[in-house]
Amino acid sequence: MNPFEMVAIIVVAVMVASVLRARYGYRRGRNRHGIGDASPEEQAETIRLREEVKDLKERLKVLERITVEKENSLAKEIESLRDR
């Protein structure tokens, strides 16, 4: 097979793939939420889950802050007991 035939075959394959992609509605881009052409129920579920993850991250930050504060106060208490 000569190089020109190989190039022709590659061009035809790319064209067929493009037609199939257009036929079945595949899109590269996504909307502002990062979800493609999902059904409205799937989009709503995705948005709800993202909000839930955001809330859980915020709660985790609060718990980490409380834990660090307790460690500091516990260390201070231990030092005050040693000073007695």
For each residue, the residues with C-beta under 8 A, 3 or more apart:
1: 5 6
2: 5 6
3: 6 7
4: 7 8
5: 1 2 8 9
6: 1 2 3 9 10
7: 3 4 10 11
8: 4 5 11 12
9: 5 6 12 13
10: 6 7 13 14
11: 7 8 14 15
12: 8 9 15 16
13: 9 10 16 17
14: 10 11 17 18
15: 11 12 18 19
16: 12 13 19 20
17: 13 14 20 21
18: 14 15 21 22
19: 15 16 22 23
20: 16 17 23 24
21: 17 18 24 26
22: 18 19 25 26
23: 19 20
24: 20 21
25: 22 37
26: 21 22
27: 30 36 37
28:
29:
30: 27 33 34 35 36
31: 34 35 36
32:
33: 30 43 46 47 50
34: 30 31
35: 30 31 38 42 43 46
36: 27 30 31
37: 25 27
38: 35 42 43 46
39: 42 43
40: 43 44
41: 44 45
42: 35 38 39 45 46
43: 33 35 38 39 40 46 47
44: 40 41 47 48
45: 41 42 48 49
46: 33 35 38 42 43 49 50
47: 33 43 44 50 51
48: 44 45 51 52
49: 45 46 52 53
50: 33 46 47 53 54
51: 47 48 54 55
52: 48 49 55 56
53: 49 50 56 57
54: 50 51 57 58
55: 51 52 58 59
56: 52 53 59 60
57: 53 54 60 61
58: 54 55 61 62
59: 55 56 62 63
60: 56 57 63 64
61: 57 58 64 65
62: 58 59 65 66
63: 59 60 66 67
64: 60 61 67 68
65: 61 62 68 69
66: 62 63 69 70
67: 63 64 70 71
68: 64 65 71 72
69: 65 66 72 73
70: 66 67 73 74
71: 67 68 74 75
72: 68 69 75 76
73: 69 70 76 77
74: 70 71 77 78
75: 71 72 78 79
76: 72 73 79 80
77: 73 74 80 81
78: 74 75 81 82
79: 75 76 82 83
80: 76 77 83 84
81: 77 78 84
82: 78 79
83: 79 80
84: 80 81
